[in-house]
Amino acid sequence: MKNRIAQALHNRWLQHLAFWALSFFVLTRHFAYQDDIHMVDLVYCTLFHLSLWLAVYVNLLLLIPELLRPNRIVPYLALTLALMAGASLFNWFTFQYLADWLFPGYYFISYFKFWDIFQYILVYTTLATLLKLSKGWFEVQRQEKRINRLERQKAEAELKALKSQIDPHFLFNTLNSLYSLSLEGSPKAPEALLRLSECMRYMLYDCGEPQVPLEKELEYIGNYIELQRLRLEQTADITLEIQGAPEGKQIAPLLFIPLIENAFKHGLKNTGQSASVWIEVNIRDKGLDFLAENGLPENITVLPATQHGIGLQNLRQRLRLLYPGRFQMSAGPVQGRFRAALKIEGL
């Protein structure tokens, strides 16, 4: 029912019919000599509308489509004034000659002077023009909303695709570590299993929302790092520092994991020196600073291409979609270490 009503309201013929029905009702009451409406009043109002129809539809069907443009306003106004003047003369001609020919049983005369008729036609022409322009404006707004909705859906699809590209090696490596701990009967196995369960729950359920509490994101990062620490035991120096209060802040889920994965992937390789990963999160009143560092081989001359690979590219794309103009990100070697820094404003 609602759809049918909406379709009826958008029907062009019904809109015009409703407009002229209202006009006919108002002018009939306005022109009537008595309180009751008689046939002569209906005939007179019909004849009066002939000049109104002429002015309105020549303007709607010819002048507006052809001339109502920013660079043709003057010709449009000139021809519109000429049209209204011609319609006023047609009104006078209607009641001087045409009425007697169409309705010989009635006696009609033009009760209005040229300027009076011109004012009627001016009002109708202006009103029809404004309705036409407002309809066009609403159509533009509707199209813009549709385009924005499609762009938002496209951005959401891109974000889901980018977010889904989380390194699967973490899961496989953790499962292998759990298997080894279970074979050894290690008391660390239940803790590792619990942390892995929390990580998977966060990734499968909480990450479906566009924004998550910052506390949950940090909790996930903590579980991820503890699993890495448990897997690597004493073979690497892993540090996580969190400063500031995360309460009340929201963040896009899994935003920092590409940087953390990148640090673990390259910072724990056997480089002939003590492998290390250092991660720092500094929470400010209206923003956040994230820093991830990992060691590099002492004799490295060229940075591995994977350090600037698909993970960092995806992260930059997500940031452009989620925080346009509100983030700064840098990644590169600094004094023998690889440093990735991310600053987000407006949290």
N, C-alpha and C positions, 0 to 999 in steps of 0.2 A: 504493500500500500504506500509506504513512504517513497519507494522508488518511482511509483507511478505519479505521485504528487510532484516529486522533484522533476520528472520528465515533463509533466504538464507545465510547470512553472518555467521551464527552459524552452518550451515550444514557442517559436517566433510568431506563428499565426495567432496563438492564444494571447500572447502579450499585446499584439497590436489590437486584437478584438477587445481586450479588456480596457485598453487605453481609450479607444474611441467610444466604447459603451459608457465609460465614465464621463467622457466629454459630452456625449449626446445627452446624458441625464442632467448634467450641470447646466448646459446651455439651454436645454428645453425649459428647465425651471426658471432660468434667468430671463428668457424671452417671453414666457407665458404672460398673457394679460390678466389671467385669473388664477386662483389657487389650483383649480382643476386643470389637468392637461387635456386639450382637445386636439382633434386631428389637424387643425390648421397650425397648431404649435409644432406638431411633429413634422409636418411638411416644411414649415419655415426653417426649422432647425436643420433638416436634411439639406435644403438648398444652401444654407449658410455654410455647412460643412464642405461643400464642393470646393470652395476657394481654399479652405484649410487643408483639405487633402492634397490639392494641387501644390501648395507651397511646401507642405511637409514631405511629400514623397519625391518631388523633384530634388529637394535638398538631400534627403536620405539616400536616394538611389543614384543621383548623378553628381551633385556638387561635392558632397563629403568624400565619396570615394576618389573623385578625380582631382579635387583641388585642396582639400583640407590637409595641407602639409606645411611644415615650417617655412619652406621657401616659396609658398604660394598663398599665403594668408591674405594678402591684399586683393588678388583676383577673386578669391573665395568670398571675402566680405562684399566686394563690389557686386558680384553676381547674385549674392544672397539678397542684398538690398533691392536689386533689380527684380529678382523673383518675387519678393514680398510686395513690391509696388505693382507688379503685373497681377499677382493674385488678388490684390485689393481692387484693381480695375475689373478683374473677372467677377468679383463679388458684386460690384455695382452693375455690371452687364447682366449678371444672373437675375437680379431682381427687377431690372428695367425691361428686359426682353425675354430671357430664357424661361423665367417662372411662368409667364402667361402662356408660352407655347407648351410647356410640360404639364401645367395644371391650369387649364382654362377655366375651371370652375372656381378658382380662388383669385383674390385680388391682392397682390403683393407689391409693396414698394420698398425701396432701400431706405431704412430708417436711420442709417448711420452715414456720417460723412466719411470722406476718403481717409482722413487721419484716424478716425475711430476704428475703421475696418483694419487699417494698417497696424494698429496696436494689437488687435486680436491676433492677427497673423504673425506679428513679431513675437508675441508670447508663445504661440504654438510652435513656431519654427525654432525658437531658442530652446524651449523645453524638449523638443524632439532631438535637437542636436546634443543637448546635455545628456539625455538618456542614452543616445547612441554612444557618446564618448565614455560615459560611465560603464556601459555594458562592455565596451572594448577594454577599459581599465580593469574591470573584474575578470575578464577573460585572460588578460596579461598576468594578473595576479595568480589566477588558477594555474596557468601554464608554468609560472615561476615556481609555485609550490610543487607542482608535479616534477619539474626539473630538479628542484632541491631534494625532493623525496628520492628520486632516482639516483642522484649523486650521493645522498646519504647511504642508500642501500648499497651502492657500488663501493663506497668507502668502508662500510661495515664488512662487506664481503672480502675486500682487500685486507682489512685488519684481521679477520678470521683466518685468512690464508697465511698471512705473515706470522700471526701468533701461533699457528699450528706447526710452524717449522722449527720446533724445539729439538735440540740435538738428542736423537734416540740412544746414542751411545751411553749416556748417563744411566738410563734404565737398564740396559744390558749389562753394563759394568757393575751396577749395584746388585743386580740379581746374581751375577757370578760371585760377587763378594759374599752375599748371603749364603749362597750354596757352599762356599768354602768354609764360612764360619759355622754352618750347620754340621758339616762333616767333622770339623774339629771339636764340636760341642762347645763352642765359645759362648760365654755368658753375654757377649755383645750382640748376639744374633737377635734376641727379642727386641732390643732397643733399635737396632737397624731396621728391623721389619716394621716397627711402629712408625719410625720416621719416614720410611718409604711409603707407608700407607697414608700418612698425613700429606706427603707431597702429591701422591696420586689423587687423593680426594680434592685437594686444592686445584689441581690442573683439570680434573674432570668436571667439577661442579662449580666451584667459586669463580673460575675463570670465564664462565659463560656470560658474566656481567661485564658491561663496558668499563665500570669502575669498581674497585674493591677497596676495603679499608687498608690503609698503609700498614697497620699492624699485621694483617694477614700476609701481605706480601713479604714483609720482613721475617715473619715466622717461617714462611716457605723458604726464603733464602737461608735462614739459619739451619733448617732441616737439610737442605741441599748441601750446605758446607759441612755439616756434621757427618753426613753420609760419605762425602769425599774424604773427610779426615779419618773416618772409621775404616774406609777401604785402603787408604794409603798408610795408615798407622803413623810410624815415626819417620817416614821417608821424605817428608816435606814440611816446610814451615808455612802454616795456614793461619791467617789472622783476619778476624772480622770485628770491626769497631762501628758501633752505632751511637751517634750523638744526637740529642734533641728528643722531643716528645712527638710520637706519631699519632697520638689520639686525635680523632676528628678530621683527619686528612684522608683523601681518596686518591688513588693512583690507578693507572691502567695496569691490568695484571700481566705478569711475566715480562715486564719492561726491562729489567736489569739482567735477566738470566743470560741473554746472548753475550753480554760483557763478562759475566762470571764464567760461563762455559768457555769462552775464549781464553780467559786467564788460566783456568785449570788445564785446558787442552795443551797450551804452549808453555805454561809456567812449570809444569811437572815433568817435562821431558828430561831425559838424562843428558844434561849439558856439561857435565864435568864439574859442576859447582852445586851448592846446596839449592835445591828447587824450592821456590817460594811463591805464595799468592797472598796478596794483601788487599783487603776490601774495606772501604770506609764509606759510611752513609752519614751525612750531616743534614739533619732536618732543621730547617729554618721556619720562621713564622709564616711566610708565604711562599716557600719554595723548598727545594731539596738539592743537595750536592752529592753525587755518587762518584766514587773513584775506585778503580780496579787496576792493580799492578801485578805483573808477573815477571819473573826473571828471564833473561835471555842469555844465550851462550856468550862467553867472553870474546870469542873470536868471530862473532857474526859480522858480516859486512853488508848483507842485503836482508832486509826484513822479509820473512816468509809471506808469500802472497796470501795465505790463509788468514793472516792477521787482519787483513782488510777484506775478507771474503764475504760470502753471501749473508752470514749472520749479522755483521755490522751494517751491510746495505739494507737488509730487511728492517733492522732497528731504526735506521735513519728514516725509512719510508713510513714506518709506524708513527714516529715522532712528528713527522710533517703532517700526518693526518690527524693525530690526537692533540698535539700541542703546537699548532702553527704560530710561529713568531715568539714562542715562549720557551724555547729550549736552546741550549748550546752543547755541542758534542765535539770532542776531539779524541783522536787515537793515534799513537805513534810512539817510537822509542825515545826514552829520556834517560840519559846517563846509565846505559846498560840494562835498562828495564823497559818493558812495554807498558805504557800507561794509557788507560781509557777513562776519560772524564765526561760526566754528563751533568748538566745543570738544568733544572726545570723550575719555572716560575709559575705563580698563580695557583698553587695547590690549596 
